[in-house]
């Protein structure tokens, strides 16, 4: 099962695709998001954002921002 992931900045879309898991540096600690996760909204602290796809994991550095989780979509 996969979910849609969008990583955006004020200037551009950085990543759009499907993932099996997303790991993000939330203010309360790292969170792992899987498909069908309960809706969730949190601020991000600086750190590594990891997007796990079938056979590949992408890493991005985030300096902060917002993480919004819906059952089949994650937006950073």
PDB file with one MODEL, atoms N, CA, C and O in Angstrom:
MODEL        1
ATOM      1  N   UNK A   1       0.851  -1.172   0.000  1.00  0.00           N
ATOM      2  CA  UNK A   1       0.000   0.000   0.000  1.00  0.00           C
ATOM      3  C   UNK A   1       0.901   1.242   0.000  1.00  0.00           C
ATOM      4  O   UNK A   1       1.932   1.266   0.673  1.00  0.00           O
ATOM      5  N   UNK A   2       0.513   2.251  -0.744  1.00  0.00           N
ATOM      6  CA  UNK A   2       1.294   3.484  -0.841  1.00  0.00           C
ATOM      7  C   UNK A   2       0.405   4.692  -0.586  1.00  0.00           C
ATOM      8  O   UNK A   2      -0.823   4.602  -0.574  1.00  0.00           O
ATOM      9  N   UNK A   3       1.068   5.827  -0.382  1.00  0.00           N
ATOM     10  CA  UNK A   3       0.357   7.094  -0.204  1.00  0.00           C
ATOM     11  C   UNK A   3       1.041   8.144  -1.070  1.00  0.00           C
ATOM     12  O   UNK A   3       2.202   7.988  -1.449  1.00  0.00           O
ATOM     13  N   UNK A   4       0.326   9.195  -1.373  1.00  0.00           N
ATOM     14  CA  UNK A   4       0.884  10.304  -2.150  1.00  0.00           C
ATOM     15  C   UNK A   4       1.654  11.213  -1.203  1.00  0.00           C
ATOM     16  O   UNK A   4       1.204  11.498  -0.093  1.00  0.00           O
ATOM     17  N   UNK A   5       2.828  11.668  -1.656  1.00  0.00           N
ATOM     18  CA  UNK A   5       3.656  12.570  -0.857  1.00  0.00           C
ATOM     19  C   UNK A   5       3.979  13.796  -1.699  1.00  0.00           C
ATOM     20  O   UNK A   5       4.422  13.677  -2.841  1.00  0.00           O
ATOM     21  N   UNK A   6       3.754  14.974  -1.127  1.00  0.00           N
ATOM     22  CA  UNK A   6       4.117  16.239  -1.762  1.00  0.00           C
ATOM     23  C   UNK A   6       5.039  16.994  -0.819  1.00  0.00           C
ATOM     24  O   UNK A   6       4.701  17.230   0.341  1.00  0.00           O
ATOM     25  N   UNK A   7       6.212  17.371  -1.327  1.00  0.00           N
ATOM     26  CA  UNK A   7       7.140  18.217  -0.578  1.00  0.00           C
ATOM     27  C   UNK A   7       7.228  19.523  -1.350  1.00  0.00           C
ATOM     28  O   UNK A   7       7.633  19.538  -2.512  1.00  0.00           O
ATOM     29  N   UNK A   8       6.849  20.614  -0.706  1.00  0.00           N
ATOM     30  CA  UNK A   8       6.803  21.906  -1.390  1.00  0.00           C
ATOM     31  C   UNK A   8       7.505  22.975  -0.559  1.00  0.00           C
ATOM     32  O   UNK A   8       7.615  22.870   0.663  1.00  0.00           O
ATOM     33  N   UNK A   9       7.972  23.998  -1.253  1.00  0.00           N
ATOM     34  CA  UNK A   9       8.508  25.191  -0.595  1.00  0.00           C
ATOM     35  C   UNK A   9       7.723  26.386  -1.118  1.00  0.00           C
ATOM     36  O   UNK A   9       6.840  26.233  -1.962  1.00  0.00           O
ATOM     37  N   UNK A  10       8.039  27.552  -0.627  1.00  0.00           N
ATOM     38  CA  UNK A  10       7.370  28.752  -1.126  1.00  0.00           C
ATOM     39  C   UNK A  10       7.647  28.973  -2.610  1.00  0.00           C
ATOM     40  O   UNK A  10       6.819  29.540  -3.322  1.00  0.00           O
ATOM     41  N   UNK A  11       8.810  28.525  -3.071  1.00  0.00           N
ATOM     42  CA  UNK A  11       9.227  28.786  -4.441  1.00  0.00           C
ATOM     43  C   UNK A  11       8.817  27.713  -5.440  1.00  0.00           C
ATOM     44  O   UNK A  11       8.566  28.023  -6.605  1.00  0.00           O
ATOM     45  N   UNK A  12       8.744  26.435  -4.999  1.00  0.00           N
ATOM     46  CA  UNK A  12       8.542  25.368  -5.977  1.00  0.00           C
ATOM     47  C   UNK A  12       8.079  24.075  -5.323  1.00  0.00           C
ATOM     48  O   UNK A  12       8.136  23.909  -4.105  1.00  0.00           O
ATOM     49  N   UNK A  13       7.618  23.166  -6.177  1.00  0.00           N
ATOM     50  CA  UNK A  13       7.354  21.795  -5.752  1.00  0.00           C
ATOM     51  C   UNK A  13       8.683  21.048  -5.805  1.00  0.00           C
ATOM     52  O   UNK A  13       9.363  21.071  -6.831  1.00  0.00           O
ATOM     53  N   UNK A  14       9.058  20.391  -4.721  1.00  0.00           N
ATOM     54  CA  UNK A  14      10.351  19.718  -4.632  1.00  0.00           C
ATOM     55  C   UNK A  14      10.226  18.233  -4.952  1.00  0.00           C
ATOM     56  O   UNK A  14      11.102  17.661  -5.601  1.00  0.00           O
ATOM     57  N   UNK A  15       9.146  17.608  -4.503  1.00  0.00           N
ATOM     58  CA  UNK A  15       8.928  16.188  -4.763  1.00  0.00           C
ATOM     59  C   UNK A  15       7.434  15.907  -4.769  1.00  0.00           C
ATOM     60  O   UNK A  15       6.692  16.414  -3.928  1.00  0.00           O
ATOM     61  N   UNK A  16       7.006  15.102  -5.716  1.00  0.00           N
ATOM     62  CA  UNK A  16       5.646  14.569  -5.749  1.00  0.00           C
ATOM     63  C   UNK A  16       5.755  13.125  -6.198  1.00  0.00           C
ATOM     64  O   UNK A  16       6.349  12.832  -7.235  1.00  0.00           O
ATOM     65  N   UNK A  17       5.182  12.227  -5.417  1.00  0.00           N
ATOM     66  CA  UNK A  17       5.245  10.819  -5.785  1.00  0.00           C
ATOM     67  C   UNK A  17       4.541   9.961  -4.759  1.00  0.00           C
ATOM     68  O   UNK A  17       3.846  10.462  -3.875  1.00  0.00           O
ATOM     69  N   UNK A  18       4.734   8.641  -4.890  1.00  0.00           N
ATOM     70  CA  UNK A  18       4.119   7.698  -3.972  1.00  0.00           C
ATOM     71  C   UNK A  18       5.181   7.092  -3.069  1.00  0.00           C
ATOM     72  O   UNK A  18       6.315   6.874  -3.492  1.00  0.00           O
ATOM     73  N   UNK A  19       4.808   6.822  -1.820  1.00  0.00           N
ATOM     74  CA  UNK A  19       5.749   6.275  -0.849  1.00  0.00           C
ATOM     75  C   UNK A  19       5.063   5.251   0.039  1.00  0.00           C
ATOM     76  O   UNK A  19       3.843   5.250   0.203  1.00  0.00           O
ATOM     77  N   UNK A  20       5.891   4.375   0.608  1.00  0.00           N
ATOM     78  CA  UNK A  20       5.403   3.385   1.568  1.00  0.00           C
ATOM     79  C   UNK A  20       5.451   3.926   2.991  1.00  0.00           C
ATOM     80  O   UNK A  20       4.621   3.568   3.827  1.00  0.00           O
ATOM     81  N   UNK A  21       6.439   4.801   3.268  1.00  0.00           N
ATOM     82  CA  UNK A  21       6.616   5.395   4.601  1.00  0.00           C
ATOM     83  C   UNK A  21       7.255   6.766   4.443  1.00  0.00           C
ATOM     84  O   UNK A  21       7.987   7.020   3.487  1.00  0.00           O
ATOM     85  N   UNK A  22       6.966   7.645   5.397  1.00  0.00           N
ATOM     86  CA  UNK A  22       7.624   8.949   5.480  1.00  0.00           C
ATOM     87  C   UNK A  22       8.077   9.120   6.923  1.00  0.00           C
ATOM     88  O   UNK A  22       7.304   8.906   7.856  1.00  0.00           O
ATOM     89  N   UNK A  23       9.346   9.510   7.097  1.00  0.00           N
ATOM     90  CA  UNK A  23       9.898   9.788   8.419  1.00  0.00           C
ATOM     91  C   UNK A  23      10.257  11.268   8.460  1.00  0.00           C
ATOM     92  O   UNK A  23      10.972  11.759   7.586  1.00  0.00           O
ATOM     93  N   UNK A  24       9.765  11.978   9.470  1.00  0.00           N
ATOM     94  CA  UNK A  24       9.938  13.431   9.517  1.00  0.00           C
ATOM     95  C   UNK A  24      10.342  13.880  10.915  1.00  0.00           C
ATOM     96  O   UNK A  24       9.950  13.264  11.907  1.00  0.00           O
ATOM     97  N   UNK A  25      11.137  14.968  10.995  1.00  0.00           N
ATOM     98  CA  UNK A  25      11.591  15.497  12.286  1.00  0.00           C
ATOM     99  C   UNK A  25      10.569  16.444  12.916  1.00  0.00           C
ATOM    100  O   UNK A  25      10.719  17.663  12.836  1.00  0.00           O
ATOM    101  N   UNK A  26       9.547  15.895  13.533  1.00  0.00           N
ATOM    102  CA  UNK A  26       8.515  16.718  14.179  1.00  0.00           C
ATOM    103  C   UNK A  26       9.076  17.356  15.447  1.00  0.00           C
ATOM    104  O   UNK A  26      10.087  16.902  15.984  1.00  0.00           O
ATOM    105  N   UNK A  27       8.421  18.399  15.916  1.00  0.00           N
ATOM    106  CA  UNK A  27       8.889  19.092  17.126  1.00  0.00           C
ATOM    107  C   UNK A  27       8.962  18.174  18.338  1.00  0.00           C
ATOM    108  O   UNK A  27       9.831  18.348  19.192  1.00  0.00           O
ATOM    109  N   UNK A  28       8.067  17.207  18.425  1.00  0.00           N
ATOM    110  CA  UNK A  28       8.067  16.292  19.565  1.00  0.00           C
ATOM    111  C   UNK A  28       8.964  15.083  19.372  1.00  0.00           C
ATOM    112  O   UNK A  28       8.999  14.208  20.238  1.00  0.00           O
ATOM    113  N   UNK A  29       9.688  15.005  18.268  1.00  0.00           N
ATOM    114  CA  UNK A  29      10.538  13.864  17.941  1.00  0.00           C
ATOM    115  C   UNK A  29      10.201  13.335  16.563  1.00  0.00           C
ATOM    116  O   UNK A  29       9.220  13.754  15.947  1.00  0.00           O
ATOM    117  N   UNK A  30      11.019  12.413  16.081  1.00  0.00           N
ATOM    118  CA  UNK A  30      10.792  11.868  14.744  1.00  0.00           C
ATOM    119  C   UNK A  30       9.478  11.088  14.700  1.00  0.00           C
ATOM    120  O   UNK A  30       9.149  10.349  15.627  1.00  0.00           O
ATOM    121  N   UNK A  31       8.737  11.266  13.609  1.00  0.00           N
ATOM    122  CA  UNK A  31       7.493  10.528  13.406  1.00  0.00           C
ATOM    123  C   UNK A  31       7.615   9.694  12.137  1.00  0.00           C
ATOM    124  O   UNK A  31       8.272  10.092  11.175  1.00  0.00           O
ATOM    125  N   UNK A  32       6.977   8.540  12.152  1.00  0.00           N
ATOM    126  CA  UNK A  32       6.896   7.676  10.982  1.00  0.00           C
ATOM    127  C   UNK A  32       5.450   7.608  10.531  1.00  0.00           C
ATOM    128  O   UNK A  32       4.561   7.298  11.324  1.00  0.00           O
ATOM    129  N   UNK A  33       5.214   7.894   9.273  1.00  0.00           N
ATOM    130  CA  UNK A  33       3.859   7.942   8.729  1.00  0.00           C
ATOM    131  C   UNK A  33       3.706   6.839   7.683  1.00  0.00           C
ATOM    132  O   UNK A  33       4.492   6.753   6.739  1.00  0.00           O
ATOM    133  N   UNK A  34       2.696   6.006   7.860  1.00  0.00           N
ATOM    134  CA  UNK A  34       2.385   4.937   6.911  1.00  0.00           C
ATOM    135  C   UNK A  34       1.043   5.247   6.244  1.00  0.00           C
ATOM    136  O   UNK A  34       0.282   6.075   6.744  1.00  0.00           O
ATOM    137  N   UNK A  35       0.747   4.586   5.116  1.00  0.00           N
ATOM    138  CA  UNK A  35      -0.564   4.780   4.494  1.00  0.00           C
ATOM    139  C   UNK A  35      -1.689   4.492   5.489  1.00  0.00           C
ATOM    140  O   UNK A  35      -1.566   3.614   6.344  1.00  0.00           O
ATOM    141  N   UNK A  36      -2.771   5.230   5.367  1.00  0.00           N
ATOM    142  CA  UNK A  36      -3.966   5.118   6.204  1.00  0.00           C
ATOM    143  C   UNK A  36      -3.732   5.614   7.631  1.00  0.00           C
ATOM    144  O   UNK A  36      -4.493   5.281   8.539  1.00  0.00           O
ATOM    145  N   UNK A  37      -2.686   6.405   7.824  1.00  0.00           N
ATOM    146  CA  UNK A  37      -2.430   7.010   9.138  1.00  0.00           C
ATOM    147  C   UNK A  37      -3.573   7.965   9.473  1.00  0.00           C
ATOM    148  O   UNK A  37      -4.180   8.557   8.581  1.00  0.00           O
ATOM    149  N   UNK A  38      -3.854   8.105  10.734  1.00  0.00           N
ATOM    150  CA  UNK A  38      -4.883   9.058  11.169  1.00  0.00           C
ATOM    151  C   UNK A  38      -4.467  10.477  10.788  1.00  0.00           C
ATOM    152  O   UNK A  38      -3.273  10.775  10.764  1.00  0.00           O
ATOM    153  N   UNK A  39      -5.417  11.353  10.493  1.00  0.00           N
ATOM    154  CA  UNK A  39      -5.079  12.747  10.194  1.00  0.00           C
ATOM    155  C   UNK A  39      -4.244  13.354  11.322  1.00  0.00           C
ATOM    156  O   UNK A  39      -4.482  13.105  12.504  1.00  0.00           O
ATOM    157  N   UNK A  40      -3.261  14.156  10.917  1.00  0.00           N
ATOM    158  CA  UNK A  40      -2.240  14.627  11.852  1.00  0.00           C
ATOM    159  C   UNK A  40      -1.656  15.920  11.301  1.00  0.00           C
ATOM    160  O   UNK A  40      -1.457  16.045  10.093  1.00  0.00           O
ATOM    161  N   UNK A  41      -1.383  16.870  12.163  1.00  0.00           N
ATOM    162  CA  UNK A  41      -0.774  18.136  11.763  1.00  0.00           C
ATOM    163  C   UNK A  41       0.246  18.515  12.822  1.00  0.00           C
ATOM    164  O   UNK A  41      -0.077  18.545  14.009  1.00  0.00           O
ATOM    165  N   UNK A  42       1.488  18.808  12.402  1.00  0.00           N
ATOM    166  CA  UNK A  42       2.524  19.188  13.352  1.00  0.00           C
ATOM    167  C   UNK A  42       3.545  20.098  12.679  1.00  0.00           C
ATOM    168  O   UNK A  42       3.680  20.115  11.456  1.00  0.00           O
ATOM    169  N   UNK A  43       4.252  20.845  13.503  1.00  0.00           N
ATOM    170  CA  UNK A  43       5.367  21.647  12.995  1.00  0.00           C
ATOM    171  C   UNK A  43       6.610  20.768  12.918  1.00  0.00           C
ATOM    172  O   UNK A  43       6.772  19.822  13.690  1.00  0.00           O
ATOM    173  N   UNK A  44       7.483  21.101  11.972  1.00  0.00           N
ATOM    174  CA  UNK A  44       8.734  20.376  11.808  1.00  0.00           C
ATOM    175  C   UNK A  44       9.888  21.200  12.348  1.00  0.00           C
ATOM    176  O   UNK A  44       9.867  22.430  12.293  1.00  0.00           O
ATOM    177  N   UNK A  45      10.892  20.517  12.868  1.00  0.00           N
ATOM    178  CA  UNK A  45      12.133  21.172  13.264  1.00  0.00           C
ATOM    179  C   UNK A  45      13.189  20.827  12.213  1.00  0.00           C
ATOM    180  O   UNK A  45      12.971  19.918  11.413  1.00  0.00           O
ATOM    181  N   UNK A  46      14.311  21.517  12.192  1.00  0.00           N
ATOM    182  CA  UNK A  46      15.350  21.197  11.210  1.00  0.00           C
ATOM    183  C   UNK A  46      15.807  19.745  11.343  1.00  0.00           C
ATOM    184  O   UNK A  46      16.005  19.240  12.448  1.00  0.00           O
ATOM    185  N   UNK A  47      15.969  19.090  10.209  1.00  0.00           N
ATOM    186  CA  UNK A  47      16.418  17.704  10.225  1.00  0.00           C
ATOM    187  C   UNK A  47      16.172  17.013   8.902  1.00  0.00           C
ATOM    188  O   UNK A  47      15.858  17.646   7.894  1.00  0.00           O
ATOM    189  N   UNK A  48      16.323  15.690   8.929  1.00  0.00           N
ATOM    190  CA  UNK A  48      16.213  14.874   7.723  1.00  0.00           C
ATOM    191  C   UNK A  48      14.784  14.365   7.530  1.00  0.00           C
ATOM    192  O   UNK A  48      14.181  13.804   8.445  1.00  0.00           O
ATOM    193  N   UNK A  49      14.266  14.568   6.342  1.00  0.00           N
ATOM    194  CA  UNK A  49      12.982  14.015   5.914  1.00  0.00           C
ATOM    195  C   UNK A  49      13.305  12.839   5.004  1.00  0.00           C
ATOM    196  O   UNK A  49      13.996  13.005   3.999  1.00  0.00           O
ATOM    197  N   UNK A  50      12.809  11.642   5.349  1.00  0.00           N
ATOM    198  CA  UNK A  50      13.070  10.452   4.542  1.00  0.00           C
ATOM    199  C   UNK A  50      11.769   9.938   3.939  1.00  0.00           C
ATOM    200  O   UNK A  50      10.758   9.792   4.626  1.00  0.00           O
ATOM    201  N   UNK A  51      11.820   9.670   2.646  1.00  0.00           N
ATOM    202  CA  UNK A  51      10.665   9.150   1.921  1.00  0.00           C
ATOM    203  C   UNK A  51      11.045   7.768   1.411  1.00  0.00           C
ATOM    204  O   UNK A  51      11.907   7.631   0.544  1.00  0.00           O
ATOM    205  N   UNK A  52      10.396   6.746   1.955  1.00  0.00           N
ATOM    206  CA  UNK A  52      10.695   5.362   1.598  1.00  0.00           C
ATOM    207  C   UNK A  52       9.736   4.901   0.513  1.00  0.00           C
ATOM    208  O   UNK A  52       8.521   4.841   0.706  1.00  0.00           O
ATOM    209  N   UNK A  53      10.327   4.575  -0.647  1.00  0.00           N
ATOM    210  CA  UNK A  53       9.556   4.088  -1.785  1.00  0.00           C
ATOM    211  C   UNK A  53       9.965   2.645  -2.040  1.00  0.00           C
ATOM    212  O   UNK A  53      10.976   2.198  -1.498  1.00  0.00           O
ATOM    213  N   UNK A  54       9.216   1.903  -2.846  1.00  0.00           N
ATOM    214  CA  UNK A  54       9.634   0.530  -3.148  1.00  0.00           C
ATOM    215  C   UNK A  54      11.034   0.515  -3.770  1.00  0.00           C
ATOM    216  O   UNK A  54      11.237   1.037  -4.866  1.00  0.00           O
ATOM    217  N   UNK A  55      11.985  -0.080  -3.072  1.00  0.00           N
ATOM    218  CA  UNK A  55      13.340  -0.212  -3.601  1.00  0.00           C
ATOM    219  C   UNK A  55      14.229   1.005  -3.493  1.00  0.00           C
ATOM    220  O   UNK A  55      15.359   0.963  -3.981  1.00  0.00           O
ATOM    221  N   UNK A  56      13.784   2.086  -2.881  1.00  0.00           N
ATOM    222  CA  UNK A  56      14.581   3.320  -2.830  1.00  0.00           C
ATOM    223  C   UNK A  56      14.105   4.201  -1.681  1.00  0.00           C
ATOM    224  O   UNK A  56      12.918   4.236  -1.355  1.00  0.00           O
ATOM    225  N   UNK A  57      15.053   4.911  -1.074  1.00  0.00           N
ATOM    226  CA  UNK A  57      14.712   5.896  -0.049  1.00  0.00           C
ATOM    227  C   UNK A  57      15.344   7.228  -0.429  1.00  0.00           C
ATOM    228  O   UNK A  57      16.544   7.293  -0.698  1.00  0.00           O
ATOM    229  N   UNK A  58      14.542   8.289  -0.452  1.00  0.00           N
ATOM    230  CA  UNK A  58      15.037   9.637  -0.730  1.00  0.00           C
ATOM    231  C   UNK A  58      15.164  10.394   0.580  1.00  0.00           C
ATOM    232  O   UNK A  58      14.352  10.222   1.490  1.00  0.00           O
ATOM    233  N   UNK A  59      16.191  11.238   0.670  1.00  0.00           N
ATOM    234  CA  UNK A  59      16.388  12.063   1.860  1.00  0.00           C
ATOM    235  C   UNK A  59      16.448  13.527   1.463  1.00  0.00           C
ATOM    236  O   UNK A  59      17.047  13.886   0.449  1.00  0.00           O
ATOM    237  N   UNK A  60      15.822  14.365   2.271  1.00  0.00           N
ATOM    238  CA  UNK A  60      15.837  15.812   2.081  1.00  0.00           C
ATOM    239  C   UNK A  60      16.128  16.448   3.428  1.00  0.00           C
ATOM    240  O   UNK A  60      15.760  15.897   4.465  1.00  0.00           O
ATOM    241  N   UNK A  61      16.780  17.597   3.427  1.00  0.00           N
ATOM    242  CA  UNK A  61      16.937  18.373   4.655  1.00  0.00           C
ATOM    243  C   UNK A  61      15.814  19.399   4.701  1.00  0.00           C
ATOM    244  O   UNK A  61      15.573  20.110   3.725  1.00  0.00           O
ATOM    245  N   UNK A  62      15.130  19.473   5.837  1.00  0.00           N
ATOM    246  CA  UNK A  62      14.118  20.509   6.025  1.00  0.00           C
ATOM    247  C   UNK A  62      14.586  21.428   7.145  1.00  0.00           C
ATOM    248  O   UNK A  62      15.131  20.971   8.150  1.00  0.00           O
ATOM    249  N   UNK A  63      14.371  22.714   6.963  1.00  0.00           N
ATOM    250  CA  UNK A  63      14.782  23.685   7.983  1.00  0.00           C
ATOM    251  C   UNK A  63      13.641  24.019   8.931  1.00  0.00           C
ATOM    252  O   UNK A  63      13.806  24.817   9.853  1.00  0.00           O
ATOM    253  N   UNK A  64      12.487  23.409   8.703  1.00  0.00           N
ATOM    254  CA  UNK A  64      11.286  23.658   9.494  1.00  0.00           C
ATOM    255  C   UNK A  64      10.097  23.489   8.578  1.00  0.00           C
ATOM    256  O   UNK A  64      10.230  22.984   7.463  1.00  0.00           O
ATOM    257  N   UNK A  65       8.939  23.906   9.041  1.00  0.00           N
ATOM    258  CA  UNK A  65       7.747  23.828   8.205  1.00  0.00           C
ATOM    259  C   UNK A  65       6.616  23.114   8.901  1.00  0.00           C
ATOM    260  O   UNK A  65       6.578  23.006  10.126  1.00  0.00           O
ATOM    261  N   UNK A  66       5.691  22.626   8.088  1.00  0.00           N
ATOM    262  CA  UNK A  66       4.479  21.969   8.578  1.00  0.00           C
ATOM    263  C   UNK A  66       4.372  20.595   7.917  1.00  0.00           C
ATOM    264  O   UNK A  66       4.662  20.440   6.731  1.00  0.00           O
ATOM    265  N   UNK A  67       3.955  19.608   8.695  1.00  0.00           N
ATOM    266  CA  UNK A  67       3.657  18.273   8.187  1.00  0.00           C
ATOM    267  C   UNK A  67       2.159  18.052   8.328  1.00  0.00           C
ATOM    268  O   UNK A  67       1.622  18.087   9.435  1.00  0.00           O
ATOM    269  N   UNK A  68       1.483  17.824   7.200  1.00  0.00           N
ATOM    270  CA  UNK A  68       0.049  17.528   7.218  1.00  0.00           C
ATOM    271  C   UNK A  68      -0.152  16.107   6.722  1.00  0.00           C
ATOM    272  O   UNK A  68       0.321  15.746   5.644  1.00  0.00           O
ATOM    273  N   UNK A  69      -0.853  15.304   7.504  1.00  0.00           N
ATOM    274  CA  UNK A  69      -1.095  13.905   7.160  1.00  0.00           C
ATOM    275  C   UNK A  69      -2.592  13.681   7.005  1.00  0.00           C
ATOM    276  O   UNK A  69      -3.381  14.032   7.882  1.00  0.00           O
ATOM    277  N   UNK A  70      -2.968  13.092   5.881  1.00  0.00           N
ATOM    278  CA  UNK A  70      -4.317  12.595   5.631  1.00  0.00           C
ATOM    279  C   UNK A  70      -4.172  11.095   5.371  1.00  0.00           C
ATOM    280  O   UNK A  70      -3.055  10.639   5.127  1.00  0.00           O
ATOM    281  N   UNK A  71      -5.247  10.311   5.414  1.00  0.00           N
ATOM    282  CA  UNK A  71      -5.095   8.856   5.287  1.00  0.00           C
ATOM    283  C   UNK A  71      -4.296   8.377   4.070  1.00  0.00           C
ATOM    284  O   UNK A  71      -3.603   7.364   4.160  1.00  0.00           O
ATOM    285  N   UNK A  72      -4.376   9.078   2.943  1.00  0.00           N
ATOM    286  CA  UNK A  72      -3.656   8.636   1.747  1.00  0.00           C
ATOM    287  C   UNK A  72      -2.775   9.733   1.160  1.00  0.00           C
ATOM    288  O   UNK A  72      -2.384   9.651  -0.004  1.00  0.00           O
ATOM    289  N   UNK A  73      -2.454  10.764   1.953  1.00  0.00           N
ATOM    290  CA  UNK A  73      -1.618  11.851   1.452  1.00  0.00           C
ATOM    291  C   UNK A  73      -0.842  12.501   2.584  1.00  0.00           C
ATOM    292  O   UNK A  73      -1.357  12.704   3.683  1.00  0.00           O
ATOM    293  N   UNK A  74       0.430  12.825   2.280  1.00  0.00           N
ATOM    294  CA  UNK A  74       1.290  13.554   3.211  1.00  0.00           C
ATOM    295  C   UNK A  74       1.796  14.787   2.478  1.00  0.00           C
ATOM    296  O   UNK A  74       2.269  14.690   1.345  1.00  0.00           O
ATOM    297  N   UNK A  75       1.698  15.949   3.125  1.00  0.00           N
ATOM    298  CA  UNK A  75       2.209  17.190   2.547  1.00  0.00           C
ATOM    299  C   UNK A  75       3.191  17.813   3.522  1.00  0.00           C
ATOM    300  O   UNK A  75       2.893  17.982   4.704  1.00  0.00           O
ATOM    301  N   UNK A  76       4.377  18.153   3.005  1.00  0.00           N
ATOM    302  CA  UNK A  76       5.409  18.817   3.807  1.00  0.00           C
ATOM    303  C   UNK A  76       5.658  20.170   3.185  1.00  0.00           C
ATOM    304  O   UNK A  76       6.490  20.932   3.677  1.00  0.00           O
TER     305      UNK A  76
ENDMDL
END
